[in-house]
Structure formats: structure tokens, C-alpha cells
Amino acid sequence: MLSNSDPRQKNPENTFFDDLYAGFHIQRISIFRSICSIAEKRETVNELLIRNY
């Protein structure tokens, strides 16, 4: 299992991870990023969970 920020949130045309891990189970979840030096930039973002099981 691995996780990564979802680039499609900023650019819907970016299918890099979808293409790279096409044979795997990809799940998108919303998470709150609470670690940021500027409090106003802390936000909910999409995260990819990619697994081979």
C-alpha cells in the first residue's frame, strides 16, 4: 500500500498515477492537511491510496 497527494485535484488532465498503477486498486479519499507553516493554507485535499491487494 502507498499513498500520495492526488495531482488530479489541481489538474484533472494529470493521469500519471492512474496510468502508472493501472493494475492496482486506487482509492481517492479526502483528508485535512493540518501541517502547513501558513495556517490559512491548511485545507482538505484528495489523497490517493494505491494497493495491490
LINPESUL-V8532 format. One record per residue. N is the residue number from 1. RES is the residue in one small letter. PSI is psi in whole degrees, 0 to 359 (none if undefined). Layout:
N_RES_PSI + N_RES_PSI
//
This chain:
1_m_141 + 2_l_161 + 3_s_155 + 4_n_154 + 5_s_145 + 6_d_109 + 7_p_342 + 8_r_344 + 9_q_320 + 10_k_326 + 11_n_97 + 12_p_342 + 13_e_346 + 14_n_104 + 15_t_24 + 16_f_305 + 17_f_326 + 18_d_319 + 19_d_315 + 20_l_320 + 21_y_38 + 22_a_328 + 23_g_3 + 24_f_170 + 25_h_119 + 26_i_126 + 27_q_134 + 28_r_128 + 29_i_153 + 30_s_131 + 31_i_157 + 32_f_123 + 33_r_108 + 34_s_357 + 35_i_106 + 36_c_138 + 37_s_337 + 38_i_109 + 39_a_324 + 40_e_340 + 41_k_359 + 42_r_128 + 43_e_170 + 44_t_131 + 45_v_166 + 46_n_140 + 47_e_142 + 48_l_133 + 49_l_121 + 50_i_128 + 51_r_157 + 52_n_20 + 53_y_none
//
